[in-house]
């Protein structure tokens, strides 16, 4: 099979932003390798795990005619020392480019005259929303392509840090070279060889410093490359001297850093002859784990198998399929990346295009796919903040990514939370915070003592539930088109077991809009939706002292933004009840929600009507009202007179007048949350912007990037552009040194404010613009055009806040 690698390497077009860290091999919480210090040359530091710990992963090139060896990735040069047989040189680094699935690192090696060789390392962790099977495979690709006029040899190795987080652990390894098959199915497949590396003594479902202590790393290359295992310095020096490896296996099993064993491949590119000026090679890295997690399901505590295990009987067949699927999966990934790039550019700018692309792999890098083709499940780790399992208020900020990319994946994320609580294993009347204290163990909280965020999590679940139902009902347009199988696409015989779920080539069956599907999904767990709404009716209008999702900010009573989430949750329940045909309950919840939102405005908006307060009784304060986003996303801000017949819900359906840009009084009275709330917040955000973005509230100068995008999505175009520009400046200048953080200072160097969050899936909130544009058949965004009818007001923030505090003090004194 011939891989179209050179064409693939050109996929990631020029990137405008320069983030501090870039994804390399990012598939799940344990297969997560990044390029740290990405603004520097890749040979200046080792790649990192998302925690910042070094990962043994190196790439070198040598030019035999010159006797030069060139580090490309990692610091293999530290093992080379000085020698009469070779010179350590450095290539010209041309920089990095990236899209949603790919990171390219490009170099130029100069020859003796005007000739040169261009080397590209392409790291593909493919996003394939049209193929859940492919997305579930815990493996990624490294391709090395060379183009030029003289011969070049390349070398790559990994060490035992891929198999354990504890350098003191002993590992074992082997080289697997499957015998070629004579079957017709395998005749077009490339023969491969695979290094298999694992802990000598596995510890099932345990972690060490966030690294998995069970599973096997598979590092594969084509059968015609050379291989060798052994002490890192010996192998690297041998390659530097000879440009090749010995095809030997060191079988002295030992600790990870004891005479550091590495597992290497080398490949020679013969470019110096006539005619051939380019060549390439594919390597793959996979982490095979079975089980992937344990989950307190309805049938009890269950060891959950990976989703791919439904399709392939063993790891060897999976690895071979994945290797030979390169052309197809690259095409599917390209389809998504191109669609995202186009949509994000049209929605924001080239900066937004880069931010969305940078965020995509990070979201899915927190997930593990399990279940079966008929009932897939996605498990999620709350990376870096505390490691909780399936945290509701981590899924919530991430859910715009799933709504945009593939709404069915959101259903797979919510299912384990709904199944567990629906089976009666959680004792509280409000929604649970998470499925387990630490991933990968979803053992539940039978004592009900999970983190206390009752209003937060009830509101989150109801909002996400209705958003998904709307997608299932009439708005399911995932960000992909199904790519037909190409000549190299390999059929999977096991797909015959699940007709209507996946085709013979592992592509998901198309989803069509279906009110019945939405009703069926909501009905299954209607008791939970109703139970959580009952809690919100009792507790959300005036929230007691409790945490919201921004728990790092501490406990607080009467939170304006939290109350709004609960009220929007009640309003969401009125639509849920309507969809499942419970008209009386729908009307009752709608009445309560309308009453509450009127009271909320009285309690939560400053007396001069310029902004939302942080808390009802905190005068002289303000907050980013990011929970207003749900009002628009769920189609509550579309006037009844302008909704189409197939809009969400049956109550108050009606006319089909085209939406205009105006914001007349009749429209304002016809929506759930009035236009004026959107308008004053949009104006306020413009006034309080700092160098690197919109602060979370008046207590601190730190911010949350996910909430910035929620707020910007429902602001005027000018305010939205201002916020986006400030965030892009932060991406370019931040001193943070981990995968993209969502919590940072908006002044100074844009550093971590403490706690240090990084690599978290909540950056799915960066897709807020894109999800909103798809919502309500496009009418959600049209309904906000009134925000662009005038420029943002000029606001003296300090004067307003001081006057508000002074007025409250006068009122207090007069009462005395």
Order of alpha helices (4+ residues) and beta strands (2+ residues): alpha-beta-beta-beta-beta-beta-beta-beta-beta-beta-alpha-beta-beta-beta-beta-beta-beta-beta-beta-alpha-beta-beta-beta-beta-beta-alpha-alpha-alpha-beta-beta-alpha-alpha-beta-alpha-alpha-alpha-alpha-alpha-alpha-alpha-alpha-beta-alpha-alpha-beta-alpha-alpha-alpha
